[in-house]
C-alpha cells in the first residue's frame, strides 16, 4: 500500500525556505537587518547584480602576466542560463563581457532611470535569453540569499469606531448588502476575511501594493542618524553612507498609500514609534505568472481597459478604521505590482510600442499618475528589440537619452557555437569528428557573420600575406581567435608586441558591428543537422575534405555567403596545424643532447677550423672542422649554403653581447642566455620539420599505422613499430585524439603529402 503520509511529508520538507519565513514585526525586521544588512538593504538593481555575482563566475585569466591585458575574461554563465532550463541560452565571451559591464553599471544610482534594451537580429536568442534571465531572477528572489522584505500594515482593531464587536456588526451588514445586490462571492470573501482576522488577533492586514521596503517608513531626515545608531558593522555602514548604489536609502519615499496610512495613524497616535509598531515585514514573493515582481508583455497583449486596480474589501476596512472614506485611497496601477521588480517588454512592436512610450514620463520623473494619486515607480525596465524596430524611437531624442542598448548579435565565439551543437545534438557528436573539424564547422558559420574587412585587424597586422599558412587574407580566422580570448603562438614577436591594450579594445569594439548578418542560430543548427546526417559514418571519422565539400555546395547557391578563398585558407590552416601535431608527436626530445650540441657550437665558433679544443661549457674535447660545424648547422638552418655567414653572425653576437654582458656581467649560465635560447628554438624547429622525411616514401610505415592495434602490427620491423606506437600515443596524450582519430589523422597527413607541400611553401617564403 502506498505510504501517503511519507509522500506528503517529503513535499513539506522540500518547500522553499522563503515560504516558511514568518511575517516580522518592525523591531524583529531591524534585528534581522543588523545581522544581514547587505541582504536586507538592497533594491532591485542591487538584487539583479547580486544574482549575476552569484551565478556567473569569471574564469582565470589565460594571460595573467600580460601587461597589455584589457580584462577580457571568460565567464561561466551556465548556472544562470543553461542549468535546469528547457531552452538553454549560451552567452559567448563577447556578450558575457558586455552583460557584466551592463550589470556593473547598475550599481551607479544616476544610471538607474533607463530602459535597458537588448537589441539583436532575428534568431540571435533574445527571447530565450530574457526568459531564462527572468526565470532565474524569480528563483533567486525566492531563496534566503535573494530574499527581500516588503511592507504590510497591521492595523489594530481597538482603533476602530465601536471596537471589534462593532466591526463584526458592520461586516455582517456589508455581507448581507452584497448578497442582496447579487454579489454573493464578494460577501463570502468578506466573511472569510473577517474569520481569518479573528484567528490572527485584533488586527487586519493591508499589504503595500508597491512592495515598499520597510526601511522607507523611517522619516527621511532621520535615516542617517537612525542607521548610524542601529548598525555596528562599520564596513557596511561606510558603504551605506558613501557609495552611490545606496543613495536610494536616503532619497526614496514610500508609496502614496503607505504615506497616507502613516499620516493618518500619526494624527491618531501622535507617536512615530507606535505607528512603526504597526509596520510589519514579510518576504517579497516574486511570481511572474500573476505579475508580482515580474511583469512581461508580448506585443500582442492588449492593454487593460481600466489601468486602475482596487481592492474593495481592503478599501472598506480602511474607511471603517479611519472613519473616513478619503483618508486612504487604496488604488494603484499595474506598475505597482512590479515596483522594485522587473517590467519587461518582449519586442518593441504593436501594443508594446505604446507601452514603451508610456515609460517615457515614468523614467523622467519616476512617477505615474493613477487618477488623482501619484505612484512612485522604481522598477528595472528591460526590453527586446529587432534592428528594424529601432525607427520607432529614433525621432524621440529626449527618450533616446533614457535608453541603453546592450547588443546581443549572433554567436561570434567558436567555442560557444560548438557548445550549442553539443547541447542540441548530444555530446557524443565529438566522437564522429577528427579533432578540430567540429570547431572548423563553427569557424565557417561565424565567417558568414563577420564583416569581410576589419580596419582594426589591418592596422595591427599590416600585411596579411605573411600569415598565409595560418590565416585568410581578411584575417577573419585570426579575429575569431581573438574573440575567444586566445592569442595564437604563430604571431611574430613584432606583431605580439604591437598587440597593445588600445588595439585589443579596438578589435573587441568591432564585435558590436559583427554578428548582425550571415547565418542565424537557427540556420546554423539546421545546416549542422544536414551536414552531420550526411557524413556521419561508423567506419570513418568526419574530416576536413567533407566539410569543405559541404560548404562549397552552399557557396554555389549563394556566392556571397562566405568571403572568397575562406575555405581554402581554413583547409590550409587545418593541414598546417595537424602536420605540426603529428611532427610533435613523432619527434623524440633529447634535450640533453640538443643542449650539449649548442653549447659546443657556441664555444667552437670562436676558433678556426682545424683546431682541437676542450669546450669550457661541456668538457667535451672537440675536433673543430667543417664536418663538426655541418653536423650542428644542418639542424639550425633550412639552407646549409648560408652556414658561413650564419656562423659569423653567431660569433659576433657571442663576443659582443653574450659573453661580456650575459655571462660576465649578469652571471648567467650559457643555457640562460638569449643567444642560446634562439639557437635552441631553431634547432628544435628544424628537427621537427624534418622528422617525417624518413617515413614519407616508406609504404611500410603507412601500412603499420593502419594496422596499429591489430595482430598484423606485430609483423612490422621493431623500429617502425616503436615509431608508430610513440606517435599514436603522443597524439592521444598531448592533443586529445582518440585511438581511432590518431590513426586516421596520421594517414591523412601521409596520403595528402602535407610535409612536402608545406616544406615547399616555407622554402618559397624564405
C-alpha positions in Angstrom: 0.0 0.0 0.0 1.4 3.4 -0.9 2.7 5.5 2.0 0.7 8.6 1.5 1.8 10.2 4.8 5.5 9.8 3.9 5.0 11.2 0.4 3.2 14.3 1.7 6.0 14.8 4.3 8.5 14.8 1.5 6.6 17.7 -0.1 6.6 19.6 3.1 10.3 19.2 3.5 11.0 20.4 0.0 9.1 23.6 0.4 11.2 26.6 -0.4 12.8 28.2 2.6 11.3 31.6 2.0 7.8 30.2 2.2 8.4 29.1 5.8 9.6 32.5 6.9 7.1 34.3 9.1 6.0 37.9 8.9 8.2 40.0 11.2 7.4 43.0 13.4 9.3 46.1 12.6 11.7 45.6 15.5 12.3 41.9 14.5 13.0 43.1 11.0 15.5 45.6 12.2 17.2 42.9 14.3 17.5 40.8 11.1 18.8 43.8 9.3 21.7 44.3 11.7 22.7 40.6 11.1 22.4 40.8 7.3 22.5 44.4 6.2 23.7 43.8 2.7 20.9 41.3 2.0 18.0 43.3 3.6 19.1 46.8 2.4 19.0 46.4 -1.4 16.8 47.5 -4.2 16.0 45.6 -7.5 19.2 46.9 -9.2 21.4 45.5 -6.4 19.5 42.3 -6.3 19.8 41.9 -10.0 23.6 42.5 -9.8 23.9 40.1 -6.8 22.1 37.4 -8.8 24.8 37.7 -11.5 27.6 37.7 -9.0 26.0 34.5 -7.5 25.5 32.6 -10.7 28.2 34.0 -13.1 31.8 33.3 -12.4 34.9 34.7 -14.1 37.4 32.0 -15.0 41.1 32.5 -14.6 42.8 35.0 -16.9 44.7 32.9 -19.6 47.4 35.6 -19.6 47.7 36.8 -16.0 51.1 38.4 -16.5 50.2 40.2 -19.8 50.9 44.0 -19.2 48.5 44.8 -22.1 45.6 42.9 -20.7 42.1 44.5 -21.1 40.5 42.0 -18.7 38.6 40.4 -21.5 37.7 37.4 -19.4 35.8 34.2 -20.0 32.7 34.0 -17.8 30.8 30.8 -16.9 27.1 31.7 -17.1 25.8 28.2 -17.3 24.2 28.4 -13.8 22.2 31.4 -15.0 21.2 30.5 -18.5 21.7 26.7 -19.0 21.2 24.6 -15.9 17.6 23.3 -15.4 16.4 25.2 -18.4 14.1 23.8 -21.0 15.6 26.1 -23.6 19.2 26.9 -22.6 20.9 30.1 -23.7 24.6 30.2 -24.4 26.3 33.5 -23.9 29.5 33.8 -25.8 32.6 35.5 -24.4 31.8 38.8 -26.1 28.2 39.0 -24.9 29.1 37.8 -21.4 31.6 40.7 -21.1 29.0 43.1 -22.4 26.5 41.8 -20.0 28.7 42.0 -16.9 29.6 45.6 -17.9 25.9 46.4 -18.0 25.3 44.8 -14.6 28.2 46.7 -13.0 26.8 50.0 -14.3 23.6 49.4 -12.4 25.4 50.0 -9.2 25.7 53.7 -10.1 22.5 55.3 -8.9 22.5 58.0 -11.5 22.2 55.4 -14.3 19.1 53.6 -13.0 16.3 55.5 -14.6 16.7 53.9 -18.0 15.1 51.3 -20.3 17.7 48.6 -21.0 17.1 47.3 -24.5 18.7 44.1 -25.7 19.0 44.5 -29.4 19.8 41.8 -31.9 18.8 40.3 -35.2 16.2 37.5 -35.6 17.4 34.2 -34.4 20.0 35.5 -32.0 18.3 34.1 -29.0 17.0 37.3 -27.4 13.7 35.8 -26.2 15.4 32.7 -24.8 17.9 34.9 -23.0 15.3 37.1 -21.4 13.0 34.2 -20.4 15.9 32.4 -18.7 17.1 35.6 -17.0 13.6 36.3 -15.6 13.2 32.6 -14.5 16.5 32.7 -12.6 15.6 36.1 -11.1 12.3 34.7 -9.8 14.1 31.6 -8.4 16.9 33.6 -6.8 14.5 36.2 -5.3 12.6 33.4 -3.5 15.6 32.0 -1.8 17.1 33.1 1.5 20.1 34.6 -0.4 17.9 36.6 -2.7 15.0 37.4 -0.4 13.9 40.9 0.4 11.1 42.1 2.6 8.1 44.3 1.8 5.8 46.3 3.9 2.5 45.0 5.4 0.4 47.1 7.8 -1.3 45.5 10.7 -3.9 48.0 11.9 -5.2 47.2 15.4 -8.9 46.7 16.0 -9.1 48.8 19.1 -8.7 51.9 16.9 -11.9 51.1 15.1 -15.1 53.0 15.9 -17.1 50.8 18.2 -14.3 48.2 18.6 -14.3 44.6 17.4 -17.9 43.8 18.1 -19.0 46.8 16.1 -16.8 45.7 13.2 -18.5 42.3 13.3 -21.8 44.0 13.0 -20.6 46.2 10.1 -19.1 43.1 8.4 -22.4 41.2 8.7 -24.4 44.1 7.4 -22.0 44.6 4.5 -22.1 41.0 3.6 -25.9 41.0 3.7 -26.0 44.1 1.5 -23.6 42.5 -1.1 -25.7 39.3 -1.2 -28.9 41.4 -1.8 -27.0 43.1 -4.7 -26.2 39.7 -6.2 -22.5 39.7 -5.1 -22.6 36.5 -3.1 -18.9 35.7 -3.9 -17.7 39.1 -2.5 -19.9 38.6 0.5 -18.3 35.2 1.2 -14.9 36.8 0.8 -15.8 39.4 3.4 -16.9 36.8 5.9 -13.8 34.6 5.2 -11.5 37.6 5.7 -13.2 38.5 8.9 -12.9 35.0 10.2 -9.2 35.0 9.3 -8.8 38.3 11.1 -10.3 36.8 14.3 -7.8 34.0 14.1 -4.8 36.3 13.7 -5.8 38.6 16.5 -7.3 42.1 16.8 -5.9 43.5 13.6 -6.3 43.4 9.9 -3.5 43.5 7.3 -3.1 45.9 4.5 -0.3 44.9 2.1 1.7 47.6 0.3 0.9 47.1 -3.4 4.2 48.7 -4.4 6.3 46.3 -2.3 7.9 49.1 -0.3 11.0 48.1 1.8 10.0 48.7 5.4 13.1 50.9 6.0 11.4 53.6 3.8 8.9 54.3 6.6 11.7 55.8 8.7 11.4 59.6 8.1 13.9 60.8 5.5 15.5 63.4 7.7 16.1 60.8 10.5 17.5 57.9 8.4 21.2 58.7 8.5 21.3 59.1 12.3 19.0 56.1 12.6 21.3 53.8 10.7 24.3 55.2 12.4 22.9 54.2 15.7 21.5 50.9 14.5 24.4 49.3 12.7 27.6 48.1 14.3 29.1 46.8 11.1 31.4 49.7 10.3 32.5 48.4 6.9 28.9 48.2 5.7 28.0 51.5 7.3 30.7 53.2 5.4 29.4 51.7 2.1 25.8 52.7 3.1 26.7 56.3 3.7 29.3 56.8 0.9 28.6 54.6 -2.1 26.3 55.6 -4.9 24.4 52.3 -5.0 22.8 53.1 -1.6 21.6 56.6 -2.5 18.1 55.3 -2.7 18.0 54.5 1.0 18.2 58.2 1.8 16.2 59.6 -1.2 13.3 57.3 -1.9 9.9 57.7 -0.3 7.2 55.1 0.4 4.3 54.7 -1.9 1.3 57.1 -1.6 -0.9 54.6 0.1 1.7 53.9 2.8 2.3 57.6 3.3 -1.4 58.1 3.7 -1.7 55.3 6.3 1.3 56.7 8.1 0.0 60.2 8.3 -3.5 59.1 9.3 -2.0 57.0 12.2 0.2 59.9 13.2 -2.9 62.1 13.6 -4.5 59.5 15.8 -1.4 58.4 17.8 1.0 61.3 17.6 3.9 58.9 18.1 6.1 57.6 15.3 7.2 54.6 17.3 3.6 53.5 17.9 3.0 53.9 14.1 6.0 51.9 13.3 4.8 49.2 15.6 2.1 48.6 13.1 4.6 48.2 10.2 5.4 44.5 9.6 7.8 42.9 7.1 7.1 39.8 5.0 9.1 38.2 2.2 8.7 39.9 -1.1 7.4 36.9 -3.2 8.2 37.2 -6.9 5.7 35.4 -9.1 5.8 36.1 -12.9 2.6 34.2 -13.6 0.5 36.5 -11.5 2.6 39.6 -12.3 4.0 40.1 -8.8 7.6 41.4 -9.0 7.9 40.5 -12.7 5.6 41.5 -15.5 6.2 40.6 -19.1 4.3 41.9 -22.1 4.3 40.4 -25.5 3.4 42.7 -28.5 0.0 41.1 -28.9 -1.1 41.6 -25.3 -3.8 44.1 -25.3 -3.8 47.0 -22.8 -6.3 46.7 -19.9 -9.4 48.8 -20.4 -9.0 50.2 -16.9 -5.5 50.7 -15.7 -6.6 51.4 -12.2 -6.6 48.5 -9.7 -8.6 48.4 -6.5 -9.3 46.1 -3.6 -12.8 46.9 -2.4 -12.6 44.8 0.7 -9.3 46.4 1.9 -10.7 49.9 1.0 -13.8 49.3 3.2 -11.7 48.1 6.1 -9.5 51.2 5.8 -12.6 53.5 5.5 -14.0 51.8 8.6 -10.8 52.0 10.5 -10.2 55.7 9.9 -13.9 56.5 9.9 -13.3 58.5 6.6 -13.5 57.3 3.0 -11.0 59.8 1.8 -8.2 59.3 4.3 -6.5 56.4 2.4 -7.3 55.8 -1.2 -6.3 52.2 -1.9 -5.8 52.4 -5.7 -2.8 51.5 -7.7 -1.7 50.5 -11.3 0.0 47.5 -12.8 3.3 49.3 -12.4 3.0 49.0 -8.6 2.9 45.2 -8.8 6.4 45.2 -10.3 7.8 48.0 -8.3 11.3 47.1 -7.1 11.0 44.2 -9.6 11.3 43.8 -13.3 9.0 45.2 -16.0 9.8 43.6 -19.4 8.7 44.1 -23.0 9.2 41.3 -25.5 9.9 43.0 -28.8 9.0 46.7 -29.4 6.1 46.4 -31.9 2.3 46.5 -31.8 1.0 47.3 -28.3 4.5 47.3 -26.8 5.3 50.4 -28.8 2.6 52.3 -26.8 3.9 50.7 -23.6 7.4 51.9 -24.3 6.2 55.4 -25.0 4.3 55.4 -21.7 7.5 54.6 -19.9 9.0 58.0 -21.0 7.4 60.1 -18.3 7.8 57.4 -15.8 11.6 57.2 -16.5 11.9 61.0 -16.4 10.1 61.7 -13.2 9.8 58.3 -11.6 6.1 59.0 -11.1 3.0 57.5 -12.6 -0.4 59.1 -12.3 -3.3 56.9 -11.1 -6.4 59.1 -11.2 -5.5 61.8 -8.7 -2.8 59.8 -7.0 0.9 59.9 -7.8 2.5 56.5 -7.8 6.3 56.1 -7.5 7.9 53.6 -9.9 11.4 52.2 -9.4 11.3 49.0 -11.5 14.1 47.6 -13.6 12.9 48.2 -17.1 14.0 45.7 -19.8 13.0 45.3 -23.4 14.0 43.3 -26.5 14.2 44.9 -29.9 15.0 43.9 -33.5 17.1 46.3 -35.6 14.2 47.2 -37.9 12.1 48.3 -35.0 14.6 50.9 -33.9 13.0 53.5 -36.1 10.1 53.7 -33.6 12.3 55.8 -31.2 14.8 57.4 -33.5 12.8 60.6 -33.7 12.4 60.9 -29.9 15.7 62.4 -28.9 14.7 63.1 -25.4 13.7 59.5 -25.0 16.8 58.1 -26.6 18.9 59.6 -23.8 16.9 57.4 -21.4 17.7 54.2 -23.3 20.8 52.0 -23.0 21.4 49.3 -25.7 23.1 46.0 -25.0 23.8 44.2 -28.3 23.0 40.5 -28.5 24.1 39.5 -32.0 24.7 36.1 -33.4 27.4 33.9 -31.7 30.9 35.0 -32.6 32.9 32.8 -30.2 33.6 29.5 -31.9 33.8 27.6 -28.6 30.3 28.7 -27.7 29.0 27.8 -31.1 30.3 24.3 -30.6 28.7 24.1 -27.2 25.4 24.8 -28.8 25.8 21.9 -31.2 26.7 19.6 -28.3 23.7 20.7 -26.3 21.3 20.3 -29.2 22.6 17.1 -30.8 24.3 15.5 -27.8 27.9 15.5 -26.6 28.5 12.2 -28.5 28.9 14.1 -31.7 32.6 14.7 -30.8 33.2 11.0 -31.3 32.3 11.3 -35.0 34.8 14.0 -35.9 38.5 14.2 -36.3 39.9 16.8 -33.8 39.5 20.4 -34.9 36.9 19.6 -37.7 33.9 20.3 -35.5 35.4 23.6 -34.4 36.2 24.4 -38.1 32.5 23.9 -38.9 31.8 26.6 -36.3 34.5 28.8 -37.8 32.9 28.6 -41.2 29.5 29.5 -39.7 31.0 32.5 -37.9 32.8 33.7 -41.0 29.3 34.4 -42.5 28.6 36.7 -39.6 31.8 38.8 -39.7 32.4 41.9 -41.8 34.9 40.9 -44.5 37.2 43.9 -44.0 38.4 44.8 -40.5 40.2 48.1 -40.1 41.4 47.3 -36.6 43.0 44.0 -37.8 44.6 45.5 -40.8 46.0 48.4 -38.8 47.5 45.8 -36.4 48.9 43.2 -38.8 49.5 45.4 -41.9 50.4 42.7 -44.5 48.1 39.5 -44.0 50.2 37.6 -46.6 52.9 36.9 -44.1 50.5 34.6 -42.3 49.3 32.8 -45.4 50.0 29.4 -43.8 47.7 30.0 -40.8 45.2 32.6 -41.8 42.9 34.0 -44.6 43.6 37.2 -46.4 40.9 39.1 -44.5 42.3 37.9 -41.1 38.9 36.5 -40.1 40.5 33.4 -38.7 42.8 35.4 -36.5 39.9 37.7 -35.4 37.9 34.6 -34.3 40.9 33.5 -32.1 41.0 37.0 -30.5 37.2 36.9 -29.9 37.7 33.6 -28.0 40.4 35.2 -25.9 43.2 33.2 -27.5 46.4 34.8 -28.8 47.9 32.4 -31.4 51.5 31.3 -30.9 52.2 31.7 -34.6 52.2 35.5 -34.4 55.6 37.1 -34.9 57.3 38.6 -31.9 56.9 42.0 -33.6 53.1 41.6 -34.0 52.7 40.3 -30.5 54.4 43.5 -29.2 52.2 45.6 -31.3 49.1 43.9 -29.8 48.6 46.7 -27.3 45.7 47.2 -25.0 44.4 50.0 -27.3 44.5 47.7 -30.3 42.7 44.9 -28.4 40.0 47.3 -27.4 39.5 48.4 -31.0 39.2 44.8 -32.2 36.7 43.8 -29.4 34.8 47.0 -30.1 34.3 45.8 -33.7 32.3 42.9 -32.3 29.4 45.4 -31.7 29.1 45.6 -35.5 29.8 42.0 -36.3 27.1 39.3 -35.9 24.2 41.2 -37.5 24.3 39.3 -40.8 25.0 35.8 -42.0 23.7 32.5 -40.8 21.5 32.8 -37.7 21.5 30.4 -34.8 18.5 28.5 -36.2 20.2 28.4 -39.7 23.5 27.0 -38.2 21.6 24.2 -36.3 19.7 23.3 -39.5 22.9 23.2 -41.5 24.8 21.2 -38.9 22.0 18.7 -38.7 22.2 18.3 -42.5 26.0 18.0 -42.5 26.1 15.6 -39.7 23.4 13.4 -41.1 25.0 13.2 -44.5 28.6 12.4 -43.4 28.4 10.5 -40.1 29.8 7.1 -40.6 30.6 4.3 -38.1 33.7 3.3 -40.1 35.3 6.7 -40.7 35.5 9.9 -38.8 34.3 13.2 -40.4 37.3 15.0 -41.8 38.0 18.4 -43.4 37.5 17.2 -47.0 33.9 16.5 -46.3 33.4 19.8 -44.5 34.9 21.8 -47.5 32.8 19.8 -49.9 29.6 20.5 -47.9 30.1 24.3 -47.8 31.2 24.5 -51.4 27.8 23.3 -52.4 26.2 26.2 -50.4 28.7 28.6 -51.9 27.4 27.6 -55.4 23.9 28.6 -54.3 25.0 31.8 -52.6 28.4 33.1 -53.6 28.3 35.8 -51.0 27.7 33.5 -48.1 31.5 33.3 -47.4 34.4 35.5 -48.4 36.3 34.3 -51.4 39.1 32.0 -50.6 38.0 31.4 -47.0 37.5 27.7 -47.3 41.0 27.3 -48.9 42.6 29.2 -46.1 40.7 27.2 -43.4 41.8 24.0 -45.0 45.4 25.2 -45.2 45.4 26.3 -41.6 44.0 22.9 -40.6 46.5 21.0 -42.6 49.4 23.0 -41.2 48.1 22.6 -37.6 47.7 18.8 -37.7 51.0 18.5 -39.5 52.7 20.2 -36.6 50.8 17.9 -34.1 52.0 14.8 -36.0 55.6 16.1 -36.1 55.5 17.0 -32.4 54.2 13.5 -31.6 56.8 11.7 -33.7 59.7 13.8 -32.6 61.9 12.3 -29.8 63.1 15.0 -27.5 66.6 14.5 -26.3 67.0 17.8 -24.6 70.3 17.0 -23.0 71.9 16.1 -26.4 70.5 19.3 -28.0 71.8 21.4 -25.2 75.2 19.8 -25.4 75.4 20.3 -29.2 74.5 24.0 -29.0 76.9 24.7 -26.1 79.8 23.0 -28.1 78.8 25.1 -31.1 78.8 28.4 -29.3 82.3 27.6 -28.0 83.6 26.3 -31.4 82.6 29.4 -33.4 85.4 31.3 -31.7 88.1 29.1 -33.3 89.3 28.5 -36.8 88.6 25.1 -38.4 91.4 22.6 -38.0 91.9 23.0 -34.3 91.2 20.8 -31.3 89.9 22.4 -28.1 88.1 21.4 -24.9 84.7 23.1 -24.5 84.6 25.1 -21.3 80.8 24.6 -21.1 80.6 20.8 -21.5 84.1 19.5 -21.0 83.9 17.7 -24.4 87.2 17.6 -26.5 86.1 19.0 -29.9 87.7 18.4 -33.3 86.7 21.7 -34.8 86.4 21.3 -38.5 83.8 21.7 -41.3 82.3 18.3 -40.6 81.7 19.4 -37.0 80.1 22.7 -38.0 77.9 20.9 -40.6 76.6 18.4 -38.0 75.1 21.3 -36.0 74.3 23.9 -38.7 72.3 21.4 -40.7 69.9 21.3 -37.7 69.9 25.1 -37.3 69.5 26.2 -41.0 67.0 25.5 -43.7 69.6 26.3 -46.3 73.1 25.0 -45.5 74.7 27.3 -48.1 74.2 30.1 -45.6 76.3 28.4 -43.0 79.4 30.7 -43.2 77.6 34.0 -42.8 75.3 32.5 -40.1 78.4 31.2 -38.2 80.0 34.7 -38.4 76.8 36.3 -37.1 76.7 33.9 -34.2 80.3 34.6 -33.3 79.8 38.3 -33.4 76.7 38.1 -31.1 78.6 35.8 -28.7 81.7 38.0 -28.4 79.9 41.4 -28.3 76.9 40.6 -26.1 76.5 37.1 -24.8 80.0 36.7 -23.2 80.6 40.2 -21.9 77.1 41.1 -20.8 75.0 37.9 -20.1 77.8 35.7 -18.8 80.5 38.0 -17.2 78.3 41.0 -16.2 75.0 39.3 -15.3 76.4 35.9 -14.2 74.1 33.9 -16.4 74.7 30.3 -17.3 75.3 29.8 -21.0 71.9 28.0 -21.3 70.1 31.0 -19.8 71.4 33.5 -22.4 69.3 34.9 -25.2 71.6 33.6 -27.9 71.4 30.0 -26.6 67.6 30.1 -26.5 67.4 31.5 -30.0 69.6 28.6 -31.3 67.7 26.0 -29.3 64.4 27.2 -30.8 65.8 26.9 -34.4 67.4 23.6 -33.7 64.1 22.0 -32.3 62.0 23.6 -35.1 64.2 22.3 -37.9 64.4 18.8 -36.3 60.6 18.7 -36.2 60.3 19.9 -39.8 62.4 17.0 -41.0 61.1 14.4 -38.6 58.7 12.9 -41.2 61.1 12.8 -44.1 62.4 9.2 -43.4 58.8 7.9 -43.5 57.2 9.7 -46.4 58.4 7.3 -49.1 58.1 4.3 -46.8 54.9 2.4 -47.6 55.5 0.0 -44.6 55.2 3.0 -42.3 51.8 3.9 -43.7 50.6 0.3 -43.5 51.9 0.0 -40.0 49.8 3.0 -39.0 46.7 1.4 -40.5 47.4 -1.9 -38.7 48.2 -0.4 -35.4 46.3 -2.1 -32.6 45.7 -5.3 -34.7 47.6 -8.6 -34.8 49.1 -7.7 -38.1 51.0 -4.8 -36.4 53.4 -7.4 -34.9 54.8 -8.4 -38.3 56.5 -5.0 -38.9 60.1 -4.1 -38.2 60.7 -3.2 -34.5 61.9 0.3 -35.4 58.7 1.1 -37.3 56.6 -0.4 -34.5 58.3 1.8 -31.9 58.0 4.9 -34.1 54.3 4.4 -34.8 53.5 3.5 -31.2 55.3 6.6 -29.9 53.5 8.8 -32.4 50.0 7.4 -31.8 50.3 7.5 -28.0 51.6 11.1 -28.1 48.7 12.2 -30.3 46.3 10.8 -27.7 48.2 12.1 -24.7 49.2 15.6 -25.9 46.4 16.5 -28.3 43.4 14.6 -27.0 43.0 12.3 -30.1 41.1 9.1 -29.8 42.8 5.9 -30.7 40.9 5.8 -34.0 41.3 9.5 -34.6 45.1 9.4 -34.2 45.4 6.6 -36.8 43.2 8.4 -39.3 45.0 11.8 -38.9 48.4 10.2 -39.5 47.1 8.5 -42.7 45.6 11.9 -43.7 48.9 13.6 -43.3 50.8 10.9 -45.3 48.2 10.5 -48.1 47.9 14.2 -48.7 51.7 14.6 -48.6 51.4 17.6 -46.2 55.0 17.5 -45.1 56.3 18.1 -48.7 53.6 20.6 -49.5 54.4 22.8 -46.5 58.1 22.3 -46.8 57.8 23.8 -50.4 55.6 26.7 -49.2 58.0 27.5 -46.4 61.0 27.4 -48.7 59.3 29.7 -51.2 58.5 32.2 -48.4 62.1 32.1 -47.2 
